[in-house]
């Protein structure tokens, strides 16, 4: 059976190409060799470029730096705009170093707007609106809180915690000015004899008449 197929193949090669089977296979081998050489020449630049790009991307990241407790304004400096600073993000007041996922949270990434912020509310609601980029999670439903909890577990297992967001207590107007009130405790404690007495004033008014009566 195999011999019959081989004979049929040889007849087909001679009929369609006009070449003998040995010549046909030699030409075919040369064509493959030429294709391999040409593809190697044109693919050299790409072959050498890709490893360099991968090497740059695979550069070891610096160890996470512990920041301690910082305010939200300070956290904004770590949004990825400065490549020399780590890329940070907070969930429920806990700050994590997400530098290893710069392709997601860095500039141009799908979650870049979450970087440098406590995006708890946005993650819980899967929202990309500016008003939801906050750590305030009041009023969220059970499903949203569950989604936020899943995000927190993911961050805790994948990233290093480097600090916490300091909650700023609003300052009242009286505390901000630091000016004393108009009434002072000294006025209330002032002795009665230092103040004019109504009785003394009444006596002074009656004294002339009393003098006249004594004169009569």
LINJO-V331140 format. One record per residue. RES is the residue in one letter. PHI is phi in radians with two decimals (* if undefined). PSI is psi as a letter, one per 40 degrees, with the letter a starting at -180 (NA if undefined). OMEGA is omega in whole degrees, -180 to 180 (NA if undefined). Layout:
res = <RES | RES>
phi = <PHI | PHI>
psi = <PSI | PSI>
omega = <OMEGA | OMEGA>
//
This chain:
res = <X | X | X | X | X | X | X | X | X | X | X | X | X | X | X | X | X | X | X | X | X | X | X | X | X | X | X | X | X | X | X | X | X | X | X | X | X | X | X | X | X | X | X | X | X | X | X | X | X | X | X | X | X | X | X | X | X | X | X | X | X | X | X | X | X | X | X | X | X | X | X | X | X | X | X | X | X | X | X | X | X | X | X | X | X | X | X | X | X | X | X | X | X | X | X | X | X | X | X | X | X | X | X | X | X | X | X | X | X | X | X | X | X | X | X | X | X | X | X | X | X | X | X | X | X | X | X | X | X | X | X | X | X | X | X | X | X | X | X | X | X | X | X | X | X | X | X | X | X | X | X | X | X | X | X | X | X | X | X | X | X | X | X | X | X | X | X | X | X | X | X | X | X | X | X | X | X | X | X | X | X | X | X | X | X | X | X | X | X | X | X | X | X | X | X | X | X | X | X | X | X | X | X | X | X | X | X | X | X | X | X | X | X | X | X | X>
phi = <* | -1.12 | -1.15 | -1.15 | -1.11 | -1.08 | -1.12 | -1.14 | -1.12 | -1.09 | -1.12 | -1.18 | -1.09 | -1.16 | -1.23 | -1.59 | -1.91 | 1.31 | -1.89 | -1.29 | -0.94 | -1.06 | -1.15 | -1.07 | -1.21 | -1.16 | -1.07 | -1.08 | -1.15 | -1.13 | -1.08 | -1.10 | -1.15 | -1.11 | -1.08 | -1.13 | -1.16 | -1.14 | -1.12 | -1.19 | -1.19 | -1.34 | -1.62 | -1.15 | -1.08 | -1.15 | -1.14 | -1.43 | -1.31 | -1.06 | -1.05 | -1.16 | -1.11 | -1.12 | -1.16 | -1.18 | -1.24 | -1.62 | -1.06 | -1.09 | -1.36 | -1.13 | -1.09 | -1.01 | -1.78 | -1.31 | -1.71 | 1.36 | -1.79 | -2.29 | -1.54 | -1.11 | -1.11 | -1.24 | -1.14 | -1.09 | -1.24 | -1.95 | -1.60 | 1.70 | -1.18 | -1.83 | -1.16 | -1.43 | -1.76 | -1.17 | -1.67 | -2.09 | -2.70 | -2.09 | -2.32 | 0.91 | 1.43 | -1.76 | -1.66 | -2.15 | -1.54 | -1.87 | -1.03 | -1.21 | -1.98 | -1.05 | -1.14 | -1.72 | -1.81 | -1.41 | -0.95 | 1.55 | -1.39 | -1.14 | -2.02 | -1.09 | -1.24 | -1.45 | -1.19 | 1.32 | -2.45 | -1.61 | -1.77 | -1.00 | -1.14 | -1.13 | -1.20 | -1.12 | -1.67 | 0.88 | -1.94 | -1.99 | -1.45 | -1.05 | -1.17 | -1.64 | -1.44 | -2.60 | -1.54 | -1.33 | -1.97 | -1.21 | 1.45 | -1.34 | -1.44 | -1.09 | -1.21 | -1.20 | -1.15 | -1.17 | -1.10 | -1.12 | -1.12 | -1.11 | -1.08 | -1.12 | -1.07 | -1.09 | -1.18 | -1.11 | -1.49 | -1.84 | -2.04 | -1.64 | -1.35 | -2.09 | 2.95 | -2.35 | -1.55 | -1.38 | -1.40 | -1.60 | -1.46 | -1.06 | -1.68 | -1.32 | -1.13 | -1.15 | -1.27 | -1.26 | -1.35 | 1.28 | -1.53 | -1.21 | -1.22 | -1.15 | -1.48 | -2.00 | -1.04 | -1.12 | -1.17 | -1.27 | -1.59 | -1.18 | -1.04 | -1.17 | -1.23 | -1.36 | -1.73 | -1.13 | -1.66 | -1.13 | -1.13 | -1.13 | -1.14 | -1.14 | -1.10 | -1.16 | -1.24 | -1.50 | -1.08 | -1.07 | -1.14 | -1.12 | -1.18 | -1.11 | -1.10 | -1.18 | -1.20 | -1.21>
psi = <d | d | d | d | d | d | d | d | d | d | d | d | d | d | d | d | d | e | i | i | d | d | d | d | d | d | d | d | d | d | d | d | d | d | d | d | d | d | d | d | d | d | e | d | d | d | d | d | d | d | d | d | d | d | d | d | d | e | h | h | i | i | i | h | h | h | e | b | h | i | i | d | d | d | d | d | e | f | e | e | d | h | e | e | i | i | h | i | i | i | h | f | e | h | h | i | h | f | d | e | f | d | d | d | e | i | h | e | i | d | f | d | e | d | i | e | i | h | f | d | d | d | d | d | e | f | i | e | i | d | d | e | g | i | e | h | e | i | e | i | i | d | d | d | d | d | d | d | d | d | d | d | d | d | d | d | d | d | i | h | h | e | a | i | h | h | h | h | h | h | h | i | d | d | d | d | d | e | i | i | i | d | h | i | d | d | d | d | e | h | i | d | e | e | i | h | h | d | d | d | d | d | d | d | d | e | d | d | d | d | d | d | d | d | d | NA>
omega = <179 | 180 | 179 | 177 | 179 | 179 | 179 | 179 | 179 | 179 | 180 | 179 | -179 | -176 | -174 | -177 | -176 | 180 | 174 | -179 | 178 | 180 | -180 | -179 | 176 | 178 | 180 | 179 | 178 | 179 | 177 | 180 | 179 | 179 | -179 | -180 | -178 | 180 | 177 | 180 | -178 | -179 | -177 | -178 | -179 | -179 | -179 | -177 | -176 | 178 | 179 | 178 | 178 | 180 | 178 | -180 | -176 | 178 | -178 | 180 | 177 | 180 | -180 | 180 | 179 | -178 | -177 | -177 | 180 | 179 | -177 | 179 | 178 | 180 | -178 | -179 | -177 | -178 | 178 | 179 | 175 | -176 | -180 | 180 | 178 | 179 | -173 | 178 | -176 | 173 | 180 | 175 | -179 | -175 | -179 | 176 | -178 | -177 | -178 | 177 | -178 | -180 | 177 | -174 | 179 | 179 | -179 | 180 | -178 | -180 | -176 | -177 | 178 | -175 | 179 | -178 | 167 | -173 | -176 | -177 | -180 | 179 | 180 | -178 | -173 | -177 | 176 | 179 | -177 | -177 | -179 | 180 | -177 | 178 | -180 | -179 | 179 | 177 | 179 | 179 | -177 | -180 | 178 | 177 | 178 | 177 | 178 | 179 | 177 | 178 | -179 | 177 | 180 | -179 | -180 | -178 | -173 | -173 | -179 | 176 | -175 | 180 | 178 | 178 | -180 | 178 | -178 | 179 | 180 | -178 | 180 | -176 | -179 | -179 | -177 | -179 | 180 | -179 | 179 | 178 | -175 | -180 | -179 | 179 | -177 | -179 | -179 | -177 | -176 | -178 | -177 | -176 | 178 | -178 | 179 | -178 | 178 | 180 | 180 | 180 | -180 | 179 | -179 | 179 | -176 | -174 | 180 | -178 | 179 | -180 | 179 | 179 | 179 | -178 | -180 | NA>
//
